[in-house]
Amino acid sequence: MSTTESLSDLLNGMRDLPQRGRRRKGSPFLILAAMLAFFAAAAGAAFLILRPTTLRIAVGPVGSEDHSVIQAMSEIFSREGSSVRLALVPTAGPVDSIAALAGDKADLAVARADEEMPEGTTSIAVLRKNVVVLWAAPRPKGPGKSGKTSTKTIADLAGKRVGAVGRTNVNIKLLRVLLAEAGVSPDKVGIAQFNVGQIGDMLRDANLDAFMTVAPVDSKLTAEAIATTAKLRGEPSFLPIEVSEAIASRHPAYESEEIPESAFSTSPARPDDKVETVSVSHLIIAPNSLSETTVGTLTRQIFAARPALIREIPGAAKIEKPNTDKDAALPAHPGAAAYIDGTERTFMEKYSDYIWGVVLLLSVFGSVTAWLRHYIKRDERRLNTAHREKLLLAISLLRQIETTEDLDTLQREADEILRETLTCYDDGAIEEGDLLAYSLVLDQFHNAIVDRRAAIAANTNPARLRA
């Protein structure tokens, strides 16, 4: 076999090799699929992290001020696209709301601070404060007949009967605490319990000497009950709780308060002077196990929405921050306390570990992708190396070519190899450095072609042949 034939076979083999390699051109789709899968997972994780958190909140009864405030709060959060939303769980009242929280039927609840709470319960916000209003009036003696009551202080209640408004026994328990702290044995005071709808019957009961409500200072229920008392029995006498501070120190669920002058009517002024009393808070409560981040966000949303709430429901003006003292009867949830005390962690403090984890994951993914790409393209890189080595071999064989036609054939085949090499570069199988190395070899090949072409021309020069 001639040298030209050997060189031609060599270059034909070089031309055929990329054809086998081209079957692997679909490999970038594997990398693309892997990248799409990664970004789909990242998008899914972002969706789970950024989607709104919905908390179930037990509140009742339906139609009460608490229910109205929470419902308006829920609507504002939804309207403003807040990250924490509220889903109402209607109940018959605070006791049932606490039961729903304890039974895992709710994440939050609205309850009174002196109710029996599940272990680990904390507070998020104070919705309102209820004050104890105790007043006495003479027993009715007949139509149009009324006198003055002899009951002026809590101590005067010994041996008498008191009507307390409330569906549960929590107000009865509170009244017994007041009596005991004032030095009156609760067993010496008769107590009758009435629902809100039975206040008229309570005031008409001739066996009762005094009455008690536990409601906000501006409660219509209390104001109407006092006005009705004046019509049916005569001017009421308000009973001050002079030991309110002592009660608050010994019973952390209660606070010392004052009923302002003319709180229930201005003409005549009822009461005609400030009256010392105690208060108990209605709060939004949550288990301590609830996420600090979620509770902190909810607390921020509540107080940010307070102005809008007040415009819709004036009673929302009573919303206050909870007690952040560690020894409080119902301490603030750590998330709420962090917001109130200004110790909330910044976004970077909260999520720096996650951010660095994502960066590390991206770095690992990039390294794996690069390795996978390098692995998939290994055959094409070997082909490119074979091209380069065979072109180097061809350079040494070119000196034995005798005709320009063979040189033209080899040149065309070398150009075809260049085309295949550029295709490998576009596919990412070889790097720019590999292309540069191939370019140097190709330049040498072309120079050898030029030199050999000149040599052939010189050998076929007629003048030289004659010589």
C-alpha positions in Angstrom: 0.0 0.0 0.0 1.4 3.4 -1.0 2.2 6.2 1.5 -0.7 8.3 0.1 -3.1 5.5 0.6 -2.0 5.0 4.1 -2.4 8.7 4.8 -5.8 8.7 3.2 -6.9 5.8 5.3 -5.6 7.6 8.4 -7.5 10.7 7.7 -10.7 8.8 6.7 -10.6 7.2 10.1 -10.2 10.6 11.7 -13.3 11.7 9.7 -15.3 8.7 10.8 -14.6 9.0 14.5 -16.7 12.2 15.2 -19.7 10.5 13.5 -19.7 8.0 16.4 -19.2 10.8 18.9 -22.1 12.8 17.5 -24.6 10.2 18.6 -23.9 11.5 22.1 -25.0 15.0 21.3 -28.2 14.3 23.1 -26.3 14.3 26.4 -26.7 18.0 27.0 -30.4 17.3 27.4 -29.5 15.1 30.4 -27.8 18.1 32.0 -30.6 20.4 31.1 -33.1 17.9 32.6 -31.0 17.8 35.8 -30.9 21.6 36.0 -34.6 21.8 35.4 -35.3 19.2 38.2 -33.0 21.2 40.6 -34.7 24.5 39.9 -38.1 22.9 40.1 -37.2 21.6 43.6 -35.9 25.0 44.6 -39.1 26.7 43.3 -41.1 24.1 45.2 -39.2 24.8 48.4 -39.6 28.5 48.0 -43.3 28.1 47.5 -43.6 26.1 50.7 -41.5 28.6 52.6 -43.2 31.8 51.2 -46.8 30.6 51.1 -49.1 32.1 53.8 -49.4 30.3 57.1 -53.0 29.8 58.2 -53.7 29.5 61.9 -57.0 28.3 63.3 -58.3 30.5 66.1 -61.2 29.5 68.4 -63.4 32.4 69.4 -66.9 32.8 70.6 -69.7 33.3 71.0 -70.6 34.3 67.4 -71.7 37.9 67.4 -69.7 38.9 70.5 -67.1 41.7 70.4 -64.3 39.2 70.5 -65.7 37.3 67.5 -66.3 40.6 65.6 -62.7 41.8 66.2 -61.1 38.5 65.2 -63.3 38.2 62.1 -62.3 41.8 61.0 -58.7 41.0 61.7 -58.9 37.9 59.6 -60.4 39.8 56.7 -57.7 42.5 56.9 -54.9 39.9 56.8 -56.5 38.3 53.8 -57.1 41.6 52.0 -53.5 42.8 52.6 -51.9 39.4 51.6 -50.3 38.9 55.0 -48.0 36.0 55.5 -50.0 34.8 58.5 -53.8 34.3 58.0 -56.5 33.5 60.5 -59.3 30.9 60.1 -62.1 31.3 62.7 -63.3 28.3 64.7 -66.6 29.5 66.2 -67.3 28.4 69.8 -69.9 29.0 72.5 -67.4 31.0 74.6 -63.9 31.2 76.1 -64.2 27.9 78.0 -65.1 26.0 74.7 -62.3 28.0 72.9 -59.8 26.7 75.5 -61.1 23.2 75.0 -60.6 23.5 71.2 -57.0 24.6 71.8 -56.3 21.8 74.2 -57.9 19.3 71.8 -55.7 20.4 68.9 -58.8 21.7 67.0 -57.3 25.2 67.0 -53.9 26.8 67.0 -55.0 29.9 68.9 -57.9 30.8 71.1 -59.5 33.9 72.7 -59.9 33.3 76.4 -60.0 35.1 79.8 -56.8 35.2 81.8 -58.4 33.6 84.9 -59.7 30.6 83.0 -58.0 27.2 83.6 -55.4 26.9 80.8 -53.6 24.0 79.3 -50.0 23.6 80.4 -47.6 25.7 78.3 -50.2 28.3 77.3 -48.8 31.8 76.5 -50.4 35.1 75.3 -50.0 37.0 72.1 -52.2 40.1 72.5 -54.7 41.5 74.9 -58.0 42.1 73.1 -59.7 43.9 75.9 -59.8 44.3 79.7 -63.0 43.5 81.7 -63.5 45.3 84.9 -65.5 44.1 87.9 -68.5 46.4 88.6 -70.2 45.7 92.0 -73.2 47.7 92.9 -75.9 47.5 95.5 -79.5 48.7 95.6 -82.4 48.5 98.0 -84.7 45.5 97.6 -88.0 46.5 95.9 -90.9 47.1 98.2 -93.6 47.5 95.7 -94.5 49.6 92.6 -93.0 53.1 92.8 -91.4 52.4 96.2 -87.7 52.4 96.7 -85.2 53.5 99.3 -81.6 53.6 100.0 -79.4 50.6 100.4 -77.3 50.1 103.5 -74.7 48.2 101.5 -71.7 50.6 101.0 -68.7 48.3 101.0 -67.9 44.7 100.2 -67.8 44.0 104.0 -71.5 44.8 104.1 -72.3 41.9 101.8 -72.0 39.4 104.6 -75.4 37.7 105.1 -76.7 39.1 101.8 -77.2 37.8 98.3 -75.4 38.9 95.1 -76.5 38.3 91.5 -73.6 37.6 89.2 -73.8 37.8 85.4 -72.0 35.1 83.4 -72.6 31.8 81.6 -69.8 29.9 83.4 -68.5 29.7 86.9 -65.5 31.9 86.3 -67.3 35.0 87.6 -68.5 33.1 90.6 -64.9 32.1 91.3 -63.8 35.8 90.9 -66.5 37.0 93.3 -65.3 34.5 95.9 -61.7 35.8 95.6 -62.9 39.4 96.1 -64.9 38.5 99.1 -62.1 36.5 100.7 -59.5 39.2 100.1 -61.9 41.8 101.6 -62.2 39.7 104.7 -65.7 38.3 104.0 -66.2 34.6 104.1 -67.6 33.6 100.8 -69.8 31.1 102.5 -71.7 33.9 104.3 -72.7 35.5 101.0 -75.4 34.0 98.8 -74.6 34.0 95.1 -77.0 33.5 92.3 -75.9 33.2 88.7 -77.7 34.7 85.6 -77.0 34.6 81.9 -76.7 37.7 79.9 -80.3 37.4 78.7 -81.6 37.1 82.3 -80.4 40.5 83.6 -83.9 41.8 83.7 -85.0 38.9 85.9 -81.9 39.4 88.1 -82.7 43.0 88.8 -86.3 42.2 89.6 -85.4 39.4 92.0 -86.4 40.8 95.4 -84.0 38.4 97.2 -80.9 40.0 95.8 -79.1 43.0 97.4 -76.2 43.5 95.1 -75.1 42.7 91.5 -71.9 42.1 89.6 -70.9 42.2 86.0 -67.4 41.6 84.5 -67.2 43.5 81.2 -65.3 46.4 79.5 -65.8 49.8 81.2 -67.8 51.0 78.2 -70.0 47.9 78.1 -73.6 48.7 77.1 -74.7 45.6 79.1 -73.3 47.1 82.4 -74.6 50.6 81.6 -78.1 49.4 80.8 -78.1 47.1 83.9 -77.2 50.1 86.2 -79.8 52.3 84.5 -82.5 49.6 84.9 -81.5 49.2 88.6 -82.1 52.9 89.2 -85.6 52.6 87.6 -86.6 49.5 89.5 -84.9 49.9 92.9 -83.5 53.3 93.2 -80.1 54.9 92.8 -77.4 52.2 92.9 -74.4 52.3 95.3 -71.1 51.3 93.8 -68.9 49.1 96.0 -65.2 49.8 95.7 -62.7 46.9 95.9 -60.2 48.7 98.1 -57.9 45.7 98.2 -57.4 45.6 94.4 -53.6 45.9 94.6 -53.3 43.1 97.1 -55.5 40.9 95.0 -53.3 41.7 91.9 -50.2 40.8 93.8 -51.6 37.5 95.1 -53.5 36.6 92.0 -51.5 37.5 88.9 -54.5 36.9 86.5 -56.1 40.0 87.9 -55.0 43.7 87.8 -55.8 46.7 89.9 -58.0 49.2 88.0 -60.2 52.2 88.4 -63.6 52.9 87.0 -63.6 56.5 86.0 -66.3 59.0 87.1 -69.4 59.0 84.9 -68.4 55.8 83.1 -72.0 54.6 83.0 -74.0 57.8 82.7 -73.3 61.5 82.9 -76.7 62.8 84.2 -76.8 61.8 86.9 -73.1 60.9 87.1 -72.7 57.1 87.7 -70.5 56.6 89.5 -70.1 60.1 90.9 -66.4 59.5 91.7 -63.6 57.0 90.8 -64.2 53.5 92.0 -61.3 51.1 92.7 -61.8 47.7 91.2 -59.9 44.8 89.5 -59.8 43.8 85.9 -59.2 40.6 84.0 -57.9 40.4 80.4 -59.4 38.7 77.3 -56.4 37.5 75.3 -55.3 35.7 72.2 -53.5 32.7 73.6 -51.3 30.1 72.0 -49.2 27.0 73.0 -45.6 27.8 73.7 -44.7 25.2 71.1 -46.1 27.3 68.2 -43.3 28.7 66.0 -41.7 31.8 67.3 -41.3 33.2 63.8 -45.0 32.6 63.0 -46.1 34.2 66.3 -43.7 37.1 66.0 -45.1 37.8 62.5 -48.7 37.5 63.7 -48.1 39.9 66.6 -46.5 42.4 64.2 -49.5 42.1 61.9 -52.0 42.6 64.7 -50.6 45.9 65.8 -49.9 47.0 62.3 -53.6 46.4 61.5 -54.9 48.0 64.7 -55.6 51.4 63.1 -57.6 49.8 60.3 -59.4 47.6 62.8 -60.4 50.6 64.9 -62.0 52.2 61.9 -64.1 49.1 61.4 -64.7 48.2 65.0 -64.1 50.9 67.6 -63.7 48.2 70.3 -60.4 47.2 68.7 -58.9 50.3 70.4 -58.7 48.1 73.5 -56.1 45.8 71.9 -52.9 46.0 73.9 -49.5 44.2 74.2 -49.3 41.3 76.6 -47.3 41.2 79.7 -43.7 40.2 78.8 -42.6 39.6 82.4 -41.3 36.1 83.0 -43.4 35.7 86.2 -46.7 36.8 84.6 -49.7 34.6 85.1 -49.9 34.1 81.4 -46.5 35.2 80.0 -46.1 36.4 76.4 -45.2 33.9 73.8 -41.4 34.1 73.0 -42.3 35.2 69.5 -44.6 38.0 70.7 -42.1 39.0 73.4 -39.3 39.3 70.9 -41.5 41.6 68.8 -42.6 43.7 71.8 -39.1 44.0 73.3 -37.5 44.7 69.9 -35.3 41.6 70.1 -36.6 39.9 66.9 -33.8 38.5 64.8 -33.2 40.0 61.4 -33.9 38.2 58.2 -30.2 37.2 57.9 -30.1 36.1 61.5 -33.1 33.9 61.0 -32.2 32.4 57.7 -28.5 32.7 57.3 -28.0 29.0 57.9 -30.6 28.3 55.2 -29.0 30.8 52.8 -25.5 29.3 53.3 -27.0 25.9 52.9 -28.5 26.9 49.6 -25.2 28.4 48.5 -23.4 25.2 49.4 -26.0 23.2 47.6 -25.7 25.3 44.5 -21.9 24.9 44.7 -22.2 21.1 45.0 -24.8 21.1 42.2 -22.4 23.1 40.0 -19.5 20.8 40.7 -21.7 17.7 40.1 -23.0 19.2 36.9 -19.5 20.0 35.7 -18.3 16.5 36.5 -21.3 15.0 34.8 -20.8 17.1 31.7 -17.1 16.2 31.7 -18.0 12.5 32.1 -20.6 12.5 29.3 -18.3 14.3 26.9 -15.3 12.0 27.5 -15.6 10.2 24.2 -15.7 13.4 22.2 -12.6 14.7 24.0 -10.8 11.5 23.2 -11.8 11.9 19.5 -10.5 15.4 19.5 -7.2 14.2 20.9 -7.1 11.5 18.2 -7.7 14.2 15.6 -4.8 16.2 16.9 -2.4 13.3 17.1 -3.3 12.0 13.6 -2.8 15.5 12.1 0.6 15.6 13.7 1.3 12.2 12.1 0.0 13.5 8.8 2.5 16.4 9.0 5.4 13.9 8.9 3.8 11.9 6.1 3.1 15.0 3.9 6.7 15.1 2.8 6.1 11.9 0.9 3.1 13.1 -1.2 4.0 13.4 -4.9 0.9 15.1 -6.4 -1.1 18.3 -5.8 -4.3 16.3 -6.2 -3.4 14.2 -3.1 -2.6 17.4 -1.3 -6.0 18.9 -2.2 -7.7 15.7 -1.0 -5.9 15.8 2.3 -6.6 19.5 2.7 -10.4 18.9 2.3 -10.3 16.1 4.8 -8.4 18.3 7.2 -11.0 21.0 6.8 -13.8 18.4 7.5 -12.0 17.5 10.7 -11.8 21.2 11.6 -15.6 21.4 11.2 -16.1 18.4 13.4 -13.7 19.9 16.0 -15.7 23.2 16.1 -18.9 21.2 16.5 -17.3 19.5 19.6 -16.4 22.9 20.9 -19.9 24.2 20.4 -21.3 21.2 22.2 -19.0 21.9 25.2 -17.0 18.7 24.8 -13.7 20.6 24.6 -12.6 23.8 26.2 -11.1 26.9 24.5 -7.6 25.7 25.5 -8.2 22.4 23.6 -9.3 24.4 20.6 -6.2 26.5 20.7 -4.0 23.4 20.9 -5.8 22.0 17.9 -5.5 25.3 16.0 -1.7 25.2 16.5 -1.5 21.7 15.0 -3.8 22.7 12.1 -1.6 25.7 11.4 1.5 23.4 11.3 -0.5 21.0 9.0 -1.4 23.9 6.6 2.2 25.1 6.6 3.4 21.6 5.7 0.8 21.5 2.9 2.1 24.8 1.6 5.7 23.7 1.8 5.0 20.4 0.1 3.0 22.1 -2.6 6.0 24.4 -3.3 8.3 21.4 -3.4 6.1 19.5 -5.8 5.9 22.6 -8.1 9.7 22.9 -8.0 10.2 19.2 -8.8 7.9 19.5 -11.9 9.5 22.7 -13.2 10.4 22.0 -16.9 13.6 24.0 -16.7 14.8 21.9 -13.8 13.8 18.7 -15.6 15.9 19.6 -18.6 18.8 20.3 -16.4 
